[in-house]
Amino acid sequence: MAASWLRISELYNSLNDFVCIVARIQSINSIQRTLILYDDDDSSTLNVSFINVRTPFDIQSSILPVDQFVQVYGKIIRQAGDIIRIDAQIIRKLGMDFDINEYIKGLILTRNYMSNIVENEGLTDNSGNPIRTIL
């Protein structure tokens, strides 16, 4: 199951295996092929491995500067129940005009909408997919 999160610190309470998160780059380690992301609001940091990225990803500092917002989709890697890193599958550089506040508003609206949707058991569309209704 995948989920999107507003804050890096929210990941630590999650039982999801895959996540999509937007954060700023704090540093890049091209030798270990990792990024350290940080959250402006709660000062949380997160290690992201880009060894297994499925899309072309250029780590040149001029292309991907520190403080740049990126969107990362990947698998949470845990050790003894604690998150040690995200194994990124997709990393997307967000534009210089990216507005984190608008992103957060959209994510909150989506979460609120999705929390008011339920699958009707037994009801399917022509493709056999469950039909969803708003409560």
C-alpha positions as CSV (number, residue, x, y, z in Angstrom):
1,M,0.0,0.0,0.0
2,A,1.3,3.5,-0.8
3,A,0.5,6.8,1.0
4,S,1.5,10.4,0.7
5,W,2.6,12.3,3.8
6,L,2.8,16.0,4.7
7,R,5.7,15.7,7.1
8,I,8.7,13.4,7.3
9,S,8.0,12.8,11.0
10,E,4.6,11.3,10.0
11,L,6.4,8.4,8.3
12,Y,7.6,7.1,11.6
13,N,4.0,6.3,12.7
14,S,3.2,4.6,9.4
15,L,2.8,1.0,8.6
16,N,2.9,1.6,4.9
17,D,5.6,-0.1,2.8
18,F,5.6,2.5,0.0
19,V,5.4,6.3,0.4
20,C,5.4,9.4,-1.7
21,I,6.8,12.5,0.1
22,V,7.8,16.0,-0.9
23,A,10.7,17.6,1.0
24,R,13.8,19.7,0.4
25,I,17.3,18.3,-0.3
26,Q,19.7,18.9,2.6
27,S,22.7,17.1,1.1
28,I,23.7,14.7,-1.6
29,N,26.3,12.0,-1.2
30,S,27.1,10.8,-4.8
31,I,29.5,8.1,-3.5
32,Q,26.9,6.4,-1.4
33,R,24.1,7.5,-3.8
34,T,22.0,8.9,-1.1
35,L,20.1,12.2,-0.4
36,I,19.2,13.6,3.0
37,L,15.9,15.3,2.8
38,Y,14.6,17.7,5.4
39,D,11.3,19.2,6.4
40,D,11.0,23.0,6.9
41,D,8.4,22.8,9.6
42,D,9.5,20.2,12.0
43,S,13.2,19.9,11.2
44,S,12.9,16.1,10.5
45,T,15.4,14.5,8.2
46,L,15.2,11.4,6.1
47,N,17.9,9.3,4.2
48,V,16.9,8.4,0.7
49,S,18.9,5.8,-1.4
50,F,18.7,6.4,-5.1
51,I,20.7,3.2,-6.1
52,N,17.5,1.6,-7.5
53,V,15.8,4.6,-9.1
54,R,13.8,3.5,-12.2
55,T,13.9,6.9,-13.9
56,P,16.9,8.9,-15.1
57,F,18.2,10.9,-12.2
58,D,21.1,13.4,-12.5
59,I,22.8,14.2,-9.2
60,Q,24.9,17.0,-10.5
61,S,24.7,19.8,-7.9
62,S,23.9,22.4,-10.6
63,I,21.0,20.3,-11.8
64,L,19.7,19.4,-8.3
65,P,20.8,22.1,-5.9
66,V,20.5,21.9,-2.1
67,D,17.2,23.3,-0.8
68,Q,15.5,22.1,-4.0
69,F,12.1,20.5,-3.5
70,V,11.9,16.9,-4.7
71,Q,9.1,14.3,-4.8
72,V,10.2,10.8,-3.8
73,Y,8.3,7.6,-4.3
74,G,9.9,4.6,-2.7
75,K,9.9,1.6,-0.3
76,I,10.4,2.2,3.4
77,I,13.4,0.2,4.7
78,R,13.1,-0.7,8.4
79,Q,15.5,-2.2,10.8
80,A,14.1,-3.5,14.1
81,G,10.9,-1.6,13.4
82,D,12.7,1.8,12.9
83,I,12.8,3.5,9.5
84,I,16.4,3.8,8.4
85,R,15.9,5.0,4.8
86,I,13.6,5.2,1.8
87,D,14.8,3.1,-1.2
88,A,13.7,5.5,-3.9
89,Q,12.1,4.2,-7.1
90,I,11.2,7.6,-8.6
91,I,12.7,11.0,-7.7
92,R,11.2,14.0,-9.4
93,K,12.7,17.5,-9.2
94,L,9.9,20.0,-8.6
95,G,10.0,23.4,-10.4
96,M,11.5,26.5,-8.9
97,D,8.0,28.0,-8.7
98,F,6.8,25.0,-6.6
99,D,4.6,26.1,-3.7
100,I,4.7,23.7,-0.8
101,N,1.7,25.5,0.8
102,E,-0.5,24.7,-2.3
103,Y,0.7,21.2,-2.3
104,I,-0.2,20.8,1.4
105,K,-3.7,22.2,0.8
106,G,-4.2,19.8,-2.1
107,L,-3.0,16.8,-0.1
108,I,-5.2,17.7,2.9
109,L,-8.3,18.1,0.6
110,T,-7.4,14.7,-1.0
111,R,-7.1,13.0,2.4
112,N,-10.4,14.5,3.6
113,Y,-12.1,13.3,0.4
114,M,-10.6,9.8,0.5
115,S,-11.5,9.4,4.2
116,N,-15.2,10.0,3.2
117,I,-15.2,7.3,0.5
118,V,-16.1,3.7,1.1
119,E,-16.1,0.7,-1.2
120,N,-19.5,-0.9,-1.6
121,E,-19.0,-4.6,-1.2
122,G,-20.4,-6.6,-4.1
123,L,-20.9,-3.6,-6.4
124,T,-18.6,-3.5,-9.4
125,D,-18.3,-1.6,-12.6
126,N,-18.0,-3.2,-16.1
127,S,-14.3,-3.9,-15.5
128,G,-15.0,-5.7,-12.2
129,N,-13.5,-2.9,-10.1
130,P,-15.3,-2.0,-6.9
131,I,-17.6,1.0,-7.1
132,R,-16.9,3.7,-4.6
133,T,-19.4,6.1,-3.1
134,I,-19.1,9.2,-1.0
135,L,-20.5,8.8,2.5
